[in-house]
């Protein structure tokens, strides 16, 4: 079986990231720092080769991905499977606000109850199934190719757990920096984690951007 090399990238920063406000599937744009991060990311990956570029259909991901696809002369493929987790009634609020409004809901969320959907959102079990389906699609669509996909923090957290056989209920601190590179490969019917959270070169490129 031909090997797929897949690089997953979290979108650039938004104001809601800075405020620690739950975005979920609300369509929040990049802030000025996020646009700079996307530019720095392009400066790094333009030296690489990619056969396809994907992104979530949410603006913060697609805005990050559009210049990448354009550089490689590729059509940007937007997929719902790469969307951020739907956080139900949590969306639009900070965790401090959620704790004041519904402390039991926040407790269940932090306990990582696998079927808790935050009031009409997406449970961890649902998110895991979606991520598995997306990984399977990538593996069988792009054998022998190198693919770049811009996605979101909760998707990356879940993919890390899948690739390392970690429970979705486990209390882990998994780094998902904005515009960091996360490399994995698929061969012989299984996934292998190669690099996670590589952001140093992006930071160097960001420092090199003109003021």
PLY file of the C-alpha trace (Angstrom):
ply
format ascii 1.0
element vertex 211
property float x
property float y
property float z
element edge 210
property int vertex1
property int vertex2
end_header
0.00 0.00 0.00
1.28 3.45 -0.92
1.93 5.79 1.99
-0.13 8.93 2.59
1.71 11.75 4.32
-0.77 14.09 6.01
-0.04 17.45 7.63
-2.83 18.81 9.82
-2.67 22.48 10.79
-4.81 24.47 13.17
-6.15 27.75 11.76
-4.65 31.12 12.69
-5.66 33.02 15.81
-9.02 34.75 16.31
-10.12 37.32 18.87
-12.24 34.64 20.49
-9.15 32.46 20.95
-7.58 35.32 22.87
-10.74 35.79 24.97
-11.01 32.03 25.62
-14.53 32.25 24.18
-16.06 29.07 22.75
-16.26 29.34 18.97
-17.35 25.85 18.01
-19.04 26.04 14.62
-19.72 29.79 14.82
-17.92 31.47 11.93
-15.36 33.75 13.59
-12.72 35.44 11.37
-8.98 35.58 11.91
-7.63 38.58 13.80
-4.56 40.53 12.66
-2.20 38.16 14.47
-3.98 35.19 12.89
-3.50 36.68 9.43
0.20 37.14 10.20
0.41 33.54 11.40
-1.17 32.36 8.14
1.38 34.40 6.18
4.22 32.92 8.23
2.80 29.43 7.66
2.85 30.01 3.90
6.48 31.11 4.11
7.28 27.73 5.66
5.18 25.30 3.61
5.89 26.92 0.23
9.24 25.13 0.35
7.44 21.77 0.60
5.37 19.75 -1.86
1.67 18.99 -1.49
-0.67 17.16 -3.84
-3.89 18.43 -2.26
-4.99 21.14 0.19
-8.09 20.78 2.35
-9.74 22.92 5.00
-12.76 23.15 7.22
-15.50 25.23 5.65
-15.36 27.73 8.54
-13.79 31.08 7.63
-10.92 30.97 10.13
-9.70 27.72 8.55
-10.40 28.50 4.91
-8.80 31.96 5.18
-5.68 30.26 6.53
-5.75 27.67 3.73
-6.59 29.74 0.63
-3.07 31.22 0.13
-1.58 27.74 0.57
-3.77 26.22 -2.13
-3.12 29.17 -4.43
0.63 28.83 -4.02
0.55 25.19 -5.08
-1.92 25.85 -7.89
-4.50 23.58 -6.28
-8.22 23.84 -5.71
-9.00 24.24 -2.01
-11.23 21.35 -0.94
-13.53 22.39 1.92
-14.92 19.59 4.06
-17.44 19.59 6.89
-15.54 16.66 8.41
-12.71 19.07 9.30
-15.01 21.50 11.15
-14.55 22.38 14.79
-16.62 20.46 17.31
-20.15 21.80 17.79
-20.28 22.99 21.39
-24.05 23.33 21.64
-25.23 25.83 24.25
-21.58 26.67 25.11
-20.97 28.46 21.81
-20.45 32.20 22.15
-19.60 32.13 25.87
-16.38 32.04 27.85
-15.89 29.11 30.22
-16.17 31.52 33.13
-19.59 32.60 31.85
-20.65 28.99 31.33
-19.59 28.13 34.88
-21.77 30.89 36.30
-24.72 30.01 34.09
-24.62 26.21 34.38
-21.89 24.86 36.68
-23.06 21.25 36.32
-22.76 21.43 32.54
-19.24 22.79 32.84
-18.37 20.02 35.31
-19.62 17.34 32.90
-17.68 18.94 30.05
-14.45 19.06 32.04
-14.99 15.46 33.18
-15.02 14.55 29.46
-18.25 12.56 29.65
-18.19 10.83 26.23
-21.89 11.26 25.43
-22.40 14.78 26.83
-23.44 17.08 23.97
-23.58 20.42 25.83
-27.22 20.90 24.89
-27.62 20.03 21.22
-23.93 19.96 20.35
-21.52 17.20 19.45
-20.46 14.63 22.02
-16.90 13.33 22.21
-18.08 10.00 20.80
-19.72 11.78 17.87
-16.58 13.85 17.27
-14.35 10.78 17.37
-16.53 9.01 14.79
-16.39 12.06 12.51
-12.60 12.30 12.80
-12.17 8.59 12.07
-14.36 8.95 8.98
-12.32 11.95 7.79
-9.01 10.12 8.31
-10.32 7.11 6.43
-11.43 9.33 3.56
-7.99 10.94 3.34
-6.21 7.59 3.48
-8.21 6.05 0.66
-8.40 9.17 -1.53
-4.70 10.09 -1.52
-2.49 6.96 -1.38
1.10 7.80 -2.19
0.49 11.55 -1.88
1.22 14.38 0.55
-1.78 16.32 1.80
-2.17 19.53 3.82
-5.39 20.14 5.78
-6.34 23.16 7.93
-8.66 22.29 10.79
-9.44 23.11 14.44
-8.27 22.45 17.98
-10.82 19.83 19.04
-10.29 17.87 15.83
-6.54 17.87 16.42
-7.00 16.81 20.04
-9.18 13.90 18.90
-6.85 12.86 16.09
-3.92 12.80 18.52
-5.87 10.47 20.80
-6.78 8.21 17.87
-3.18 7.99 16.63
-1.76 7.31 20.10
-4.53 4.97 21.30
-5.54 7.36 24.06
-9.06 7.34 25.45
-11.30 10.27 24.54
-12.16 10.42 28.26
-8.55 10.71 29.45
-7.51 14.01 31.00
-4.64 15.02 28.76
-3.10 18.36 27.86
-2.54 18.07 24.12
-0.87 21.12 22.51
-2.65 22.48 19.43
-0.89 25.78 18.65
-2.28 27.99 15.89
-0.59 27.24 12.55
1.72 24.56 13.98
2.47 21.51 11.81
1.25 18.06 12.84
2.55 15.26 10.61
1.23 11.71 10.34
1.37 8.94 7.76
-0.87 6.07 6.75
0.57 2.79 5.49
-0.16 -0.89 5.83
-3.69 -0.07 6.99
-2.58 1.93 10.02
-1.70 5.45 11.07
1.64 6.57 12.50
2.27 9.86 14.30
5.44 11.55 13.05
5.59 15.13 14.44
3.19 17.01 16.69
2.84 20.72 17.45
5.88 21.85 15.47
5.65 25.64 15.63
9.23 26.88 16.01
9.79 27.44 12.30
6.44 29.23 12.03
7.45 31.52 14.89
10.76 32.22 13.14
8.92 33.09 9.94
6.51 35.28 11.91
9.43 37.17 13.43
10.82 37.74 9.92
7.65 39.39 8.62
7.86 43.18 8.15
6.11 45.28 10.78
0 1
1 2
2 3
3 4
4 5
5 6
6 7
7 8
8 9
9 10
10 11
11 12
12 13
13 14
14 15
15 16
16 17
17 18
18 19
19 20
20 21
21 22
22 23
23 24
24 25
25 26
26 27
27 28
28 29
29 30
30 31
31 32
32 33
33 34
34 35
35 36
36 37
37 38
38 39
39 40
40 41
41 42
42 43
43 44
44 45
45 46
46 47
47 48
48 49
49 50
50 51
51 52
52 53
53 54
54 55
55 56
56 57
57 58
58 59
59 60
60 61
61 62
62 63
63 64
64 65
65 66
66 67
67 68
68 69
69 70
70 71
71 72
72 73
73 74
74 75
75 76
76 77
77 78
78 79
79 80
80 81
81 82
82 83
83 84
84 85
85 86
86 87
87 88
88 89
89 90
90 91
91 92
92 93
93 94
94 95
95 96
96 97
97 98
98 99
99 100
100 101
101 102
102 103
103 104
104 105
105 106
106 107
107 108
108 109
109 110
110 111
111 112
112 113
113 114
114 115
115 116
116 117
117 118
118 119
119 120
120 121
121 122
122 123
123 124
124 125
125 126
126 127
127 128
128 129
129 130
130 131
131 132
132 133
133 134
134 135
135 136
136 137
137 138
138 139
139 140
140 141
141 142
142 143
143 144
144 145
145 146
146 147
147 148
148 149
149 150
150 151
151 152
152 153
153 154
154 155
155 156
156 157
157 158
158 159
159 160
160 161
161 162
162 163
163 164
164 165
165 166
166 167
167 168
168 169
169 170
170 171
171 172
172 173
173 174
174 175
175 176
176 177
177 178
178 179
179 180
180 181
181 182
182 183
183 184
184 185
185 186
186 187
187 188
188 189
189 190
190 191
191 192
192 193
193 194
194 195
195 196
196 197
197 198
198 199
199 200
200 201
201 202
202 203
203 204
204 205
205 206
206 207
207 208
208 209
209 210
